[in-house]
Amino acid sequence: MAKSRRRFPAQTAATLAAAPFISTTATRAKAQASRRLGVALCGLGSLSEHQIAPALQKTRHCRLAGLVSGTPASVAKFQAKYGVPDRSVYGYDDMQRMADNPDIDIVYVVTPNALHAEHTIRAARAGKHVFCEKPLEISVERCQSMIDACRYAGRLLGTGYRCQYDPHHLECIRLVRERVFGAPVILQAGFAIDVGRPDQWRLQHALAGGGALMDVGIYALKATRYLTGEEPVVVSALETKTDPVKFAEVDESMAWTMRFPGGAIAHCSTSYRIDGIRNLRVDAERGWFELDPAYFYDGNHGRRSDGIEIRHPAIDLFAAELDDFAQCILEQRPSKVSGEEGLRDVRILQAIYESARTGRAVEIGG
Amino acid sequence: MAKSRRRFPAQTAATLAAAPFISTTATRAKAQASRRLGVALCGLGSLSEHQIAPALQKTRHCRLAGLVSGTPASVAKFQAKYGVPDRSVYGYDDMQRMADNPDIDIVYVVTPNALHAEHTIRAARAGKHVFCEKPLEISVERCQSMIDACRYAGRLLGTGYRCQYDPHHLECIRLVRERVFGAPVILQAGFAIDVGRPDQWRLQHALAGGGALMDVGIYALKATRYLTGEEPVVVSALETKTDPVKFAEVDESMAWTMRFPGGAIAHCSTSYRIDGIRNLRVDAERGWFELDPAYFYDGNHGRRSDGIEIRHPAIDLFAAELDDFAQCILEQRPSKVSGEEGLRDVRILQAIYESARTGRAVEIGG
């Protein structure tokens, strides 16, 4: 990691601008013909097994076409279930071989947070588009290196913000944009989970980069941004830790407050200690609406102050985000969950950590 | 006010300790005989007219026995409705005459925040017990002067925290105390109202001492204290203002976060701009519970993560708090909504304002 990390900043914007643009014509023509882009799953943990691989079966524009893993048993299980050929199976260290594999168009990076840059950049250098789980990475610099690498390769980078495909969230966004209840005044969002076993990578700072805030608090943060359509200008945060052994390396519980330029204020909380708060609420000038639960894979629903329920048929959010990403590639348009979007959240996450550490409100720069 | 304010600090604890203790025996004997203590309403605004005076008719241990006002029309209205005799009607400047009126045991101060000390001290000097609306006053020093004056006079001082008599809140307190869902991890509380007309005293700093935070945010603050049973150790706050004309002198919207010594974290919000958030929620180790609405005169109710509803028959909260205060006097026991309790909240309110002003987390001293 350390070696890779040092290498990335050398790719400055100037260098990239001068670099040759790699045409996506061949990929596009093939994909448009078959209507399905090949997706390689990079990281075969629980999320890939239980959510993403099954979701790929439900997509219209994608198919599971490759595997990247360091765990032979996982590879065997995925191959047996999904029939991925041996020639499309890779280790993390030989992803460059993908360059010769026309079956793979997209690499979906589902590895621990602090490996996202390494795996994304390898995929991009192999000429693949990259869809990466949230958080995009553990620092702004690493996020930028991923954006740069994909831009240099002429490939698209997306961030796995599935909630932006949830019709409940889309309905909430519409309520704000159309000022159905007027301008938002107070936003409230929180997501807390019992993280479970103490021996997992999520509790190791080197791999996770942070704890509850980076993993689930990010949902609350992101929601306040896409709901207001604004970038917060200042954040103030407090941390609390009740189990300093289990949470020796990462944050256990955090609460933070943000002010938006339009005058709205958001207060958010997160925790790794409990399955608890998982809501989203907007109090606007003439009414309010809320989702609770807001961030589940399914079962999200909500209500409005005028008595109207917010409830839509469940859709597979992973299938939806992947189909949209494939369409962005096919239609050569930007993704609403771009790498830049992922970077913006990481910048704010870092400001939240800084505020919690220093006890000072932190202004968030561009 | 300025004159009175300068006078109070001169009453030091040492002076008070040396002062003669005024016996309450006569008052107590009379009251126990009749079972009803005479209450004089000091301030005949909307709260007195629509809530407190009607509530007094429902009490078991009190009766409306006196009026203090500077508005003859209000006095006439109250006299006509409740038959208060002329001899028990006072102006703010001649409350000392109450000393000779055995019909009045308690003065309920319902005037603007920054007049509470003046009116409380006058009532105490006339030998009356004082029940004072929240916030107790607009500074810690003024709160202390009220506590000192009542102690010097040998009279009880209570703060109008009606929610601590709401069976829904009492149920929530029990859920935490008995650890029904384990220890609290994240508390969330907010209360926002559309304050209404721009020409009222609540928007004048000299009379109100603050805006939304002092008036309704205090409910959220207080709730986090009586739910945890702990005092917050540090607070971090942000303010936002969208209407700098209407809210030129006081805070419009605030969000703040507090950490408690047991490790719980609370995030709270308040606003004068909108009728919005009015909830209370505790996410604990093994479940959660919430009230929404939590702070209304009636209609409060809630739910628990185990599916059990929190719903009790409505009671008159003003009658309940007054009956308890009367019983405290009769039984010579302290009130759970003491003046000291009122002071503690004002100290935290000041820390919240300081944090919002300075952009720094503020530690809350004892």
Interface residues (C-beta under 8 A of the other chain):
Chain A: A183 V185 I186 Q188 G190 A192 V234 S236 A237 L238 E239 T240 K241 T242 S253 M254 A255 W256 T257 M258 R259 G262 G263 A264 I265 A266 H267 C268 S269 S271 R273 I274 G276 I277 R281 D283 A284 E285 R286 W288 S355 G359 R360 A361
Chain B: A183 V185 I186 Q188 G190 A192 V234 S236 A237 L238 E239 T240 K241 T242 S253 M254 A255 W256 T257 M258 R259 G262 G263 A264 I265 A266 H267 C268 S269 S271 R273 I274 G276 I277 R281 D283 A284 E285 R286 W288 S355 G359 R360 A361
